[in-house]
């Protein structure tokens, strides 16, 4: 693995088609390292760290431009395959709509929500699961961490438990969390949804698109799929049982997940 501080990306593998892995959050880079390493035996993998806060308001347009610059830097044999998780899946769609033809295919893992109904359903599921001790832990964490960045990291670990079924033992390889980046980026996504830009703009995407979704992910896969298919008729959907928001580390689903993702990255064109 090589650390690329200049371009805020980590690279894995030397051979095979180029795959870009887009992290979620927003503002939570680094945790996709296990997925990147697993794919690096067959692909050249780039794991970008999305732009941090502090250099002006973060918008979808700015993130998409950064991603396009990264693609132009690393692509040597045609458009890359792009894999996004959660918020990263949403960014992958936004970029592909802004730059038609720039990507070979898209894989959306645990994709985020594009309408109010899906968001309300997600929040309701989380509330149901946060009863008792988990709710008390959330309240304690809110009080314990005065730093927004530290609070975002602590809450992220708690929500990983809430959003999962039974995770495999794994190391936390997250980098520094960025609460301001989270708030600014997500606010722009909601603005664009409220203005009707998304998901309508995704009609410009011609690349193949696959959703890989856990049946127990609070992000309601069927609702999200149904909000996208009017604009992405080429979208394919694969759901995994006994699987939450992080399928690559779910005990029951990780092997099936990797098989589906590898097959997609190999064949999609």
Secondary structure as GFF3:
##gff-version 3
##sequence-region A 1 269
A	DSSP	beta_strand	2	4	.	.	.	ID=ss1
A	DSSP	beta_strand	9	12	.	.	.	ID=ss2
A	DSSP	beta_strand	18	22	.	.	.	ID=ss3
A	DSSP	alpha_helix	33	39	.	.	.	ID=ss4
A	DSSP	beta_strand	44	48	.	.	.	ID=ss5
A	DSSP	alpha_helix	60	74	.	.	.	ID=ss6
A	DSSP	beta_strand	80	85	.	.	.	ID=ss7
A	DSSP	alpha_helix	87	98	.	.	.	ID=ss8
A	DSSP	beta_strand	103	109	.	.	.	ID=ss9
A	DSSP	alpha_helix	116	129	.	.	.	ID=ss10
A	DSSP	alpha_helix	133	144	.	.	.	ID=ss11
A	DSSP	alpha_helix	148	162	.	.	.	ID=ss12
A	DSSP	alpha_helix	179	194	.	.	.	ID=ss13
A	DSSP	three_ten_helix	200	204	.	.	.	ID=ss14
A	DSSP	beta_strand	208	214	.	.	.	ID=ss15
A	DSSP	alpha_helix	221	229	.	.	.	ID=ss16
A	DSSP	beta_strand	235	240	.	.	.	ID=ss17
A	DSSP	three_ten_helix	247	249	.	.	.	ID=ss18
A	DSSP	alpha_helix	254	267	.	.	.	ID=ss19
###
